[in-house]
Amino acid sequence: MHLTTSSVDAARRRQASLAEVALVRVNPIQLSQYSEPEPDIAVVRIDSRKYIDRHSAPNKIFLLSILAYLSRF
């Protein structure tokens, strides 16, 4: 797949606009009182309190990424 100049420019603009509203985190997220999974990467809404006393909640999460290694041993 070849990226055109316009698609690269669009990606850069999207990245710049995302930088104003989101953070990339590698900390746990809080889905409920009893559930705090640890995704490899979470893109979350910027919080003025910087998540000092809590983890990101579902309504603050844009994207989660969990990488897995599968072995056949």
N, CA, C and O atoms as CSV, one atom per row, in Angstrom:
chain,resi,resn,atom,element,x,y,z
A,1,MET,N,N,0.842,-1.181,0.000
A,1,MET,CA,C,0.000,0.000,0.000
A,1,MET,C,C,0.884,1.240,0.000
A,1,MET,O,O,1.789,1.362,0.825
A,2,HIS,N,N,0.624,2.152,-0.919
A,2,HIS,CA,C,1.388,3.390,-1.005
A,2,HIS,C,C,0.560,4.529,-0.439
A,2,HIS,O,O,-0.620,4.679,-0.758
A,3,LEU,N,N,1.199,5.329,0.408
A,3,LEU,CA,C,0.515,6.493,0.953
A,3,LEU,C,C,0.750,7.684,0.035
A,3,LEU,O,O,1.880,7.953,-0.373
A,4,THR,N,N,-0.306,8.383,-0.280
A,4,THR,CA,C,-0.174,9.586,-1.091
A,4,THR,C,C,0.161,10.757,-0.178
A,4,THR,O,O,0.007,10.669,1.041
A,5,THR,N,N,0.613,11.834,-0.765
A,5,THR,CA,C,0.927,13.032,0.014
A,5,THR,C,C,-0.301,13.517,0.760
A,5,THR,O,O,-0.199,13.940,1.911
A,6,SER,N,N,-1.452,13.462,0.126
A,6,SER,CA,C,-2.673,13.939,0.787
A,6,SER,C,C,-3.049,13.050,1.972
A,6,SER,O,O,-3.530,13.560,2.983
A,7,SER,N,N,-2.841,11.735,1.876
A,7,SER,CA,C,-3.176,10.871,3.004
A,7,SER,C,C,-2.193,11.067,4.154
A,7,SER,O,O,-2.583,10.990,5.319
A,8,VAL,N,N,-0.923,11.320,3.837
A,8,VAL,CA,C,0.068,11.599,4.882
A,8,VAL,C,C,-0.265,12.930,5.563
A,8,VAL,O,O,-0.188,13.036,6.787
A,9,ASP,N,N,-0.629,13.924,4.789
A,9,ASP,CA,C,-1.016,15.218,5.360
A,9,ASP,C,C,-2.250,15.084,6.244
A,9,ASP,O,O,-2.317,15.676,7.322
A,10,ALA,N,N,-3.214,14.312,5.790
A,10,ALA,CA,C,-4.430,14.095,6.580
A,10,ALA,C,C,-4.098,13.384,7.888
A,10,ALA,O,O,-4.644,13.727,8.937
A,11,ALA,N,N,-3.214,12.405,7.833
A,11,ALA,CA,C,-2.812,11.690,9.047
A,11,ALA,C,C,-2.111,12.629,10.016
A,11,ALA,O,O,-2.340,12.553,11.223
A,12,ARG,N,N,-1.269,13.503,9.513
A,12,ARG,CA,C,-0.579,14.476,10.379
A,12,ARG,C,C,-1.555,15.443,11.020
A,12,ARG,O,O,-1.416,15.772,12.198
A,13,ARG,N,N,-2.538,15.902,10.266
A,13,ARG,CA,C,-3.549,16.804,10.838
A,13,ARG,C,C,-4.359,16.088,11.911
A,13,ARG,O,O,-4.649,16.668,12.957
A,14,ARG,N,N,-4.725,14.835,11.663
A,14,ARG,CA,C,-5.476,14.053,12.637
A,14,ARG,C,C,-4.652,13.836,13.902
A,14,ARG,O,O,-5.171,13.933,15.014
A,15,GLN,N,N,-3.372,13.544,13.726
A,15,GLN,CA,C,-2.490,13.346,14.869
A,15,GLN,C,C,-2.365,14.626,15.690
A,15,GLN,O,O,-2.389,14.575,16.919
A,16,ALA,N,N,-2.233,15.760,15.031
A,16,ALA,CA,C,-2.114,17.039,15.729
A,16,ALA,C,C,-3.392,17.359,16.494
A,16,ALA,O,O,-3.330,17.847,17.622
A,17,SER,N,N,-4.551,17.090,15.896
A,17,SER,CA,C,-5.805,17.371,16.594
A,17,SER,C,C,-6.020,16.413,17.755
A,17,SER,O,O,-6.603,16.798,18.768
A,18,LEU,N,N,-5.562,15.178,17.628
A,18,LEU,CA,C,-5.687,14.218,18.710
A,18,LEU,C,C,-4.794,14.597,19.881
A,18,LEU,O,O,-5.153,14.354,21.033
A,19,ALA,N,N,-3.638,15.188,19.607
A,19,ALA,CA,C,-2.705,15.573,20.671
A,19,ALA,C,C,-3.328,16.576,21.624
A,19,ALA,O,O,-2.885,16.694,22.767
A,20,GLU,N,N,-4.346,17.301,21.179
A,20,GLU,CA,C,-5.001,18.289,22.033
A,20,GLU,C,C,-6.053,17.668,22.945
A,20,GLU,O,O,-6.482,18.311,23.903
A,21,VAL,N,N,-6.481,16.435,22.674
A,21,VAL,CA,C,-7.561,15.833,23.469
A,21,VAL,C,C,-7.230,14.467,24.053
A,21,VAL,O,O,-8.005,13.945,24.854
A,22,ALA,N,N,-6.097,13.870,23.673
A,22,ALA,CA,C,-5.836,12.492,24.096
A,22,ALA,C,C,-4.398,12.283,24.550
A,22,ALA,O,O,-3.479,13.005,24.162
A,23,LEU,N,N,-4.245,11.255,25.393
A,23,LEU,CA,C,-2.943,10.794,25.862
A,23,LEU,C,C,-2.793,9.328,25.502
A,23,LEU,O,O,-3.781,8.597,25.429
A,24,VAL,N,N,-1.573,8.901,25.279
A,24,VAL,CA,C,-1.300,7.476,25.109
A,24,VAL,C,C,-0.755,6.996,26.440
A,24,VAL,O,O,0.253,7.508,26.927
A,25,ARG,N,N,-1.427,6.003,27.035
A,25,ARG,CA,C,-1.042,5.515,28.361
A,25,ARG,C,C,-0.763,4.019,28.309
A,25,ARG,O,O,-1.255,3.311,27.430
A,26,VAL,N,N,0.030,3.552,29.259
A,26,VAL,CA,C,0.313,2.131,29.389
A,26,VAL,C,C,-0.062,1.647,30.789
A,26,VAL,O,O,0.472,0.651,31.276
A,27,ASN,N,N,-0.979,2.360,31.426
A,27,ASN,CA,C,-1.448,2.032,32.769
A,27,ASN,C,C,-2.761,1.260,32.698
A,27,ASN,O,O,-3.392,1.209,31.642
A,28,PRO,N,N,-3.181,0.655,33.819
A,28,PRO,CA,C,-4.481,-0.033,33.834
A,28,PRO,C,C,-5.623,0.941,33.538
A,28,PRO,O,O,-5.473,2.157,33.651
A,29,ILE,N,N,-6.752,0.376,33.161
A,29,ILE,CA,C,-7.987,1.144,33.002
A,29,ILE,C,C,-8.998,0.558,33.972
A,29,ILE,O,O,-8.863,-0.594,34.384
A,30,GLN,N,N,-9.998,1.326,34.338
A,30,GLN,CA,C,-10.995,0.828,35.285
A,30,GLN,C,C,-12.337,0.676,34.589
A,30,GLN,O,O,-12.998,1.661,34.263
A,31,LEU,N,N,-12.736,-0.594,34.363
A,31,LEU,CA,C,-14.014,-0.861,33.711
A,31,LEU,C,C,-15.156,-0.907,34.708
A,31,LEU,O,O,-16.282,-0.526,34.387
A,32,SER,N,N,-14.872,-1.371,35.915
A,32,SER,CA,C,-15.863,-1.400,36.988
A,32,SER,C,C,-15.109,-1.425,38.313
A,32,SER,O,O,-13.880,-1.370,38.343
A,33,GLN,N,N,-15.854,-1.507,39.395
A,33,GLN,CA,C,-15.233,-1.545,40.721
A,33,GLN,C,C,-14.300,-2.750,40.868
A,33,GLN,O,O,-13.323,-2.699,41.615
A,34,TYR,N,N,-14.610,-3.833,40.150
A,34,TYR,CA,C,-13.852,-5.074,40.292
A,34,TYR,C,C,-13.030,-5.447,39.058
A,34,TYR,O,O,-12.475,-6.545,38.995
A,35,SER,N,N,-12.947,-4.557,38.088
A,35,SER,CA,C,-12.261,-4.901,36.844
A,35,SER,C,C,-11.288,-3.792,36.439
A,35,SER,O,O,-11.702,-2.679,36.115
A,36,GLU,N,N,-9.988,-4.110,36.461
A,36,GLU,CA,C,-8.963,-3.167,36.035
A,36,GLU,C,C,-7.973,-3.868,35.093
A,36,GLU,O,O,-6.846,-4.168,35.487
A,37,PRO,N,N,-8.396,-4.124,33.855
A,37,PRO,CA,C,-7.476,-4.768,32.912
A,37,PRO,C,C,-6.285,-3.856,32.610
A,37,PRO,O,O,-6.343,-2.643,32.814
A,38,GLU,N,N,-5.224,-4.459,32.130
A,38,GLU,CA,C,-4.008,-3.717,31.804
A,38,GLU,C,C,-3.687,-3.872,30.316
A,38,GLU,O,O,-2.894,-4.734,29.938
A,39,PRO,N,N,-4.303,-3.037,29.471
A,39,PRO,CA,C,-4.002,-3.117,28.040
A,39,PRO,C,C,-2.565,-2.676,27.783
A,39,PRO,O,O,-1.972,-1.961,28.591
A,40,ASP,N,N,-2.020,-3.103,26.668
A,40,ASP,CA,C,-0.660,-2.687,26.311
A,40,ASP,C,C,-0.611,-1.191,26.023
A,40,ASP,O,O,0.340,-0.508,26.404
A,41,ILE,N,N,-1.632,-0.693,25.355
A,41,ILE,CA,C,-1.710,0.733,25.026
A,41,ILE,C,C,-3.166,1.172,25.147
A,41,ILE,O,O,-4.074,0.468,24.704
A,42,ALA,N,N,-3.380,2.331,25.745
A,42,ALA,CA,C,-4.708,2.933,25.805
A,42,ALA,C,C,-4.590,4.387,25.378
A,42,ALA,O,O,-3.734,5.120,25.874
A,43,VAL,N,N,-5.447,4.799,24.462
A,43,VAL,CA,C,-5.525,6.207,24.075
A,43,VAL,C,C,-6.738,6.760,24.798
A,43,VAL,O,O,-7.870,6.349,24.546
A,44,VAL,N,N,-6.485,7.707,25.710
A,44,VAL,CA,C,-7.544,8.205,26.599
A,44,VAL,C,C,-7.664,9.720,26.515
A,44,VAL,O,O,-6.727,10.422,26.132
A,45,ARG,N,N,-8.851,10.202,26.888
A,45,ARG,CA,C,-9.101,11.650,26.914
A,45,ARG,C,C,-8.195,12.296,27.956
A,45,ARG,O,O,-8.006,11.752,29.044
A,46,ILE,N,N,-7.635,13.453,27.623
A,46,ILE,CA,C,-6.806,14.189,28.575
A,46,ILE,C,C,-7.672,14.604,29.757
A,46,ILE,O,O,-8.784,15.101,29.582
A,47,ASP,N,N,-7.148,14.394,30.964
A,47,ASP,CA,C,-7.846,14.732,32.202
A,47,ASP,C,C,-7.020,15.781,32.934
A,47,ASP,O,O,-5.813,15.611,33.107
A,48,SER,N,N,-7.665,16.868,33.367
A,48,SER,CA,C,-6.928,17.940,34.036
A,48,SER,C,C,-6.271,17.475,35.329
A,48,SER,O,O,-5.290,18.069,35.776
A,49,ARG,N,N,-6.810,16.404,35.937
A,49,ARG,CA,C,-6.215,15.872,37.166
A,49,ARG,C,C,-5.128,14.852,36.858
A,49,ARG,O,O,-4.494,14.320,37.769
A,50,LYS,N,N,-4.916,14.583,35.589
A,50,LYS,CA,C,-3.854,13.685,35.108
A,50,LYS,C,C,-3.922,12.288,35.716
A,50,LYS,O,O,-2.891,11.639,35.893
A,51,TYR,N,N,-5.120,11.825,36.036
A,51,TYR,CA,C,-5.323,10.470,36.545
A,51,TYR,C,C,-4.450,10.185,37.783
A,51,TYR,O,O,-3.938,9.077,37.946
A,52,ILE,N,N,-4.291,11.181,38.635
A,52,ILE,CA,C,-3.463,11.038,39.829
A,52,ILE,C,C,-4.045,10.020,40.806
A,52,ILE,O,O,-3.311,9.204,41.363
A,53,ASP,N,N,-5.355,10.062,41.014
A,53,ASP,CA,C,-5.969,9.201,42.031
A,53,ASP,C,C,-6.881,8.109,41.471
A,53,ASP,O,O,-7.597,7.458,42.232
A,54,ARG,N,N,-6.865,7.901,40.161
A,54,ARG,CA,C,-7.708,6.865,39.564
A,54,ARG,C,C,-7.199,6.520,38.175
A,54,ARG,O,O,-6.383,7.236,37.594
A,55,HIS,N,N,-7.699,5.408,37.658
A,55,HIS,CA,C,-7.356,4.987,36.294
A,55,HIS,C,C,-8.396,5.523,35.323
A,55,HIS,O,O,-9.447,6.013,35.736
A,56,SER,N,N,-8.104,5.430,34.049
A,56,SER,CA,C,-9.046,5.860,33.016
A,56,SER,C,C,-10.304,5.009,33.072
A,56,SER,O,O,-10.235,3.795,33.265
A,57,ALA,N,N,-11.454,5.652,32.903
A,57,ALA,CA,C,-12.752,4.966,32.889
A,57,ALA,C,C,-13.219,4.788,31.445
A,57,ALA,O,O,-12.710,5.460,30.548
A,58,PRO,N,N,-14.181,3.890,31.207
A,58,PRO,CA,C,-14.642,3.623,29.833
A,58,PRO,C,C,-15.071,4.869,29.050
A,58,PRO,O,O,-14.827,4.946,27.846
A,59,ASN,N,N,-15.696,5.830,29.703
A,59,ASN,CA,C,-16.146,7.024,28.980
A,59,ASN,C,C,-14.994,7.966,28.624
A,59,ASN,O,O,-15.216,8.979,27.961
A,60,LYS,N,N,-13.781,7.654,29.047
A,60,LYS,CA,C,-12.607,8.461,28.727
A,60,LYS,C,C,-11.659,7.757,27.749
A,60,LYS,O,O,-10.595,8.286,27.429
A,61,ILE,N,N,-12.039,6.569,27.274
A,61,ILE,CA,C,-11.149,5.759,26.444
A,61,ILE,C,C,-11.558,5.842,24.977
A,61,ILE,O,O,-12.717,5.613,24.631
A,62,PHE,N,N,-10.594,6.173,24.120
A,62,PHE,CA,C,-10.826,6.210,22.678
A,62,PHE,C,C,-10.440,4.888,22.015
A,62,PHE,O,O,-11.134,4.418,21.114
A,63,LEU,N,N,-9.328,4.287,22.462
A,63,LEU,CA,C,-8.795,3.105,21.804
A,63,LEU,C,C,-7.996,2.277,22.793
A,63,LEU,O,O,-7.247,2.823,23.602
A,64,LEU,N,N,-8.152,0.953,22.734
A,64,LEU,CA,C,-7.350,0.022,23.528
A,64,LEU,C,C,-6.623,-0.921,22.588
A,64,LEU,O,O,-7.138,-1.286,21.531
A,65,SER,N,N,-5.429,-1.307,22.983
A,65,SER,CA,C,-4.674,-2.277,22.194
A,65,SER,C,C,-4.077,-3.300,23.143
A,65,SER,O,O,-3.382,-2.955,24.099
A,66,ILE,N,N,-4.358,-4.553,22.865
A,66,ILE,CA,C,-3.801,-5.658,23.643
A,66,ILE,C,C,-3.089,-6.577,22.671
A,66,ILE,O,O,-3.694,-7.102,21.736
A,67,LEU,N,N,-1.808,-6.768,22.896
A,67,LEU,CA,C,-1.007,-7.627,22.032
A,67,LEU,C,C,-0.872,-8.986,22.710
A,67,LEU,O,O,-0.705,-9.069,23.926
A,68,ALA,N,N,-0.946,-10.025,21.930
A,68,ALA,CA,C,-0.842,-11.374,22.489
A,68,ALA,C,C,0.176,-12.181,21.700
A,68,ALA,O,O,0.339,-12.009,20.492
A,69,TYR,N,N,0.842,-13.049,22.406
A,69,TYR,CA,C,1.786,-13.962,21.792
A,69,TYR,C,C,1.203,-15.348,21.917
A,69,TYR,O,O,0.888,-15.789,23.022
A,70,LEU,N,N,1.054,-16.034,20.827
A,70,LEU,CA,C,0.502,-17.382,20.834
A,70,LEU,C,C,1.604,-18.372,20.506
A,70,LEU,O,O,2.337,-18.223,19.529
A,71,SER,N,N,1.696,-19.368,21.339
A,71,SER,CA,C,2.716,-20.382,21.151
A,71,SER,C,C,2.036,-21.738,20.961
A,71,SER,O,O,0.945,-21.953,21.489
A,72,ARG,N,N,2.644,-22.633,20.233
A,72,ARG,CA,C,2.074,-23.961,20.005
A,72,ARG,C,C,2.845,-25.045,20.763
A,72,ARG,O,O,2.908,-26.188,20.309
A,73,PHE,N,N,3.415,-24.706,21.885
A,73,PHE,CA,C,4.178,-25.696,22.654
A,73,PHE,C,C,3.277,-26.550,23.494
A,73,PHE,O,O,3.753,-27.436,24.205
